[in-house]
Amino acid sequence: MCPQAVSEGDRAVAVSPAVRPATSWRIAAVRPLADYRIWVRFNDGREGVVDMADLVNSPEAGLFSSLTDTALFDRAFLLHGAVTWPNGLDLAPDALYDLLKGRTECRLSP
C-alpha cells in the first residue's frame, strides 16, 4: 500500500448523524456531587452515585489522592464514555457499571 496525503477536499467536515457509542456500560452523563461523590448515567439508562471518599482519602490512594482538591474533583468530565479529570485520571466505566448493578449507590475503596 502506498501512502497518500489526504487533501482538505477529502476530509469529512462532520458525521451526520453524530456517532454515539452503543455499549451499555459507556457513561452518557456525569455530575460531581459533594463529599467526593459523582452521579453517573450509562447509555442504557442505568444510573447511580459513586462514593469516592474512601478512595481519595486513603493512604493507599496513590494518584487518586490529588482528587482531595475539591476544585479538581469538581472538574470531572466525560471522555470517550469514561469519567475523567483534567490531570488525566479516569475511572473504568465497565467496572462502575458492574458495581452499580442492582443498586443506586456504590463505594470505591483502594
C-alpha positions in Angstrom: 0.0 0.0 0.0 1.4 3.4 -1.0 1.0 6.3 1.5 -1.1 9.1 0.1 -1.7 12.5 1.6 -5.3 13.4 2.4 -6.4 16.6 0.8 -8.7 19.0 2.6 -11.4 18.1 0.0 -11.2 14.5 1.1 -11.7 15.3 4.8 -15.1 14.8 6.4 -16.4 18.0 8.0 -18.9 16.2 10.3 -20.5 12.9 10.7 -24.3 13.0 10.4 -26.0 11.7 12.4 -23.4 12.0 15.2 -21.6 8.8 16.2 -22.8 7.7 19.6 -21.2 4.8 21.5 -23.7 1.9 21.8 -22.0 -0.1 24.5 -24.3 -0.2 27.6 -21.5 0.4 30.1 -20.3 3.7 28.5 -21.2 6.7 30.6 -23.5 9.2 29.0 -23.6 11.8 31.8 -21.6 12.7 34.9 -22.1 15.2 37.6 -19.8 15.8 40.6 -21.5 15.9 44.0 -20.5 16.9 47.5 -18.3 14.8 49.7 -16.3 13.2 46.8 -19.3 11.6 45.1 -20.2 11.6 41.5 -23.5 10.8 39.8 -23.3 8.9 36.5 -25.8 7.7 33.9 -24.9 5.0 31.4 -26.0 4.6 27.8 -28.7 2.1 28.8 -30.2 4.4 31.4 -28.7 2.8 34.5 -27.6 5.5 36.9 -26.3 5.9 40.4 -23.9 7.6 42.8 -20.3 6.6 43.2 -18.8 7.5 46.6 -15.1 8.0 46.2 -14.4 9.4 49.7 -12.7 6.3 51.0 -10.5 6.0 47.9 -9.3 9.6 47.6 -8.7 10.0 51.4 -6.8 6.6 51.8 -3.1 6.5 52.5 -3.0 4.0 49.5 -4.9 6.4 47.2 -1.8 6.9 45.0 -2.6 9.2 42.1 -6.2 9.5 43.2 -5.1 11.5 46.3 -4.9 14.5 44.0 -8.7 14.4 43.9 -8.8 15.6 47.6 -8.5 19.0 45.9 -12.3 19.7 45.5 -11.7 22.2 42.8 -10.1 19.4 40.8 -12.6 16.8 41.8 -15.5 19.1 40.7 -14.0 19.3 37.2 -14.8 15.7 36.3 -15.9 15.4 32.7 -16.6 12.6 30.1 -14.0 11.5 27.6 -14.8 8.6 25.4 -17.5 7.3 27.8 -15.3 7.4 30.9 -15.3 9.8 33.9 -12.1 11.8 33.5 -10.3 14.6 35.3 -8.0 17.3 33.8 -4.9 15.7 35.4 -5.5 12.5 33.3 -7.1 10.3 36.0 -10.1 8.3 34.9 -12.5 5.6 36.1 -13.1 2.4 34.2 -16.8 2.7 33.1 -17.3 -1.1 32.8 -16.2 -1.6 36.4 -18.6 1.2 37.6 -21.4 -0.4 35.6 -20.9 -3.7 37.4 -20.6 -2.1 40.8 -23.9 -0.3 40.3 -25.8 -3.4 39.1 -28.9 -3.7 41.1 -28.2 -0.7 43.3 -28.2 3.1 43.1 -25.0 3.8 45.1 -21.6 2.2 45.4 -18.4 3.0 47.3 -14.9 2.8 45.8 -12.0 1.9 48.1 -8.3 1.4 47.5 
